[in-house]
Amino acid sequence: MASVKVKETVAANPVVVFSKTYCPFCVSVKNLLQQVGATFKVIELDTESDGSEMQAALFEWTKQRTVPNVFIGGNHIGGCDTTTGLHQQGKLIPLLTEAGVLAKSSA
């Protein structure tokens, strides 16, 4: 069931961050997405009744055991280092724009 829930969540939301409330790397990624003005869905695995099952399902799917586990446009991006690295390379904003989660600038 957790596998279905994870995949349905990713399919239904342009940007999903699987996170844990106490994880500093998760906080960093959520702050980055907020700073660039993205709308995104957060699933806090440590507050979900089936969070450990969801984390196991994420590992089976993505081969990534750690959080944050970030998806943009249905595609697995990775964790904190990958997400911040994409931003530093100027590749995160285009991905978020393509996913339709950035407010259009009025410039």
C-alpha positions in Angstrom: 0.0 0.0 0.0 2.8 2.4 0.8 4.3 2.0 -2.6 0.9 2.9 -4.2 0.5 5.9 -1.9 4.0 7.2 -2.7 3.5 6.8 -6.5 0.0 8.4 -6.4 1.4 11.3 -4.4 4.2 11.9 -6.9 1.7 11.6 -9.8 -0.8 14.0 -8.3 1.7 16.8 -7.4 4.2 18.6 -9.6 6.7 18.8 -6.8 6.9 16.5 -3.8 9.4 16.5 -1.0 9.5 13.4 1.2 10.9 14.8 4.4 11.3 14.4 8.1 10.5 17.3 10.4 13.8 17.1 12.3 16.1 16.7 9.3 18.3 19.7 8.6 18.8 18.7 5.0 15.1 18.5 4.5 14.7 22.0 6.1 17.3 23.3 3.7 15.5 21.9 0.6 12.1 23.2 1.8 13.6 26.6 2.4 15.3 26.7 -1.0 12.0 25.8 -2.7 10.2 28.5 -0.7 12.8 31.1 -1.5 12.5 30.5 -5.3 8.7 30.8 -4.9 7.8 27.2 -5.8 4.6 25.5 -4.6 5.2 22.0 -3.4 3.8 19.1 -1.4 5.6 17.9 1.7 5.2 14.5 3.2 6.7 14.4 6.6 7.6 10.7 7.0 8.1 11.0 10.7 4.5 12.2 11.3 2.8 9.7 8.9 1.4 6.6 10.4 2.9 4.6 7.5 6.0 6.8 7.2 8.6 4.0 7.6 6.7 1.9 5.0 6.7 4.9 2.7 10.4 5.4 3.2 11.0 1.7 2.4 8.8 2.0 -0.8 10.8 5.1 -1.8 14.0 3.1 -1.4 12.7 0.3 -3.6 11.6 2.8 -6.2 14.5 5.3 -6.2 17.4 3.3 -4.5 17.7 6.3 -2.2 17.2 5.6 1.5 17.7 9.1 2.9 15.5 12.2 3.0 14.8 14.6 1.6 13.7 12.6 -1.4 12.7 15.2 -4.1 10.5 14.7 -7.1 9.8 17.3 -9.8 7.4 16.7 -12.6 7.1 13.1 -11.6 10.9 12.6 -11.9 13.1 11.6 -9.0 15.6 14.4 -8.5 17.4 13.2 -5.4 18.3 14.6 -2.1 19.6 17.9 -0.7 23.0 17.9 -2.4 21.4 17.1 -5.8 18.6 19.7 -5.4 20.9 22.5 -4.2 23.5 21.5 -6.9 20.8 21.9 -9.6 20.0 25.3 -8.3 23.7 26.3 -8.3 24.0 25.2 -11.9 20.9 27.2 -12.9 18.9 24.0 -13.7 16.4 24.0 -10.8 14.3 27.0 -11.9 13.8 25.6 -15.4 12.6 22.3 -13.9 10.3 24.0 -11.6 9.0 26.3 -14.3 8.4 23.3 -16.6 6.5 21.6 -13.7 4.3 24.7 -13.5 5.0 25.5 -9.8 6.6 28.9 -10.1 4.6 32.0 -10.1 5.2 33.8 -13.4 7.3 36.9 -12.9 5.8 40.2 -13.9 9.0 41.5 -15.4 
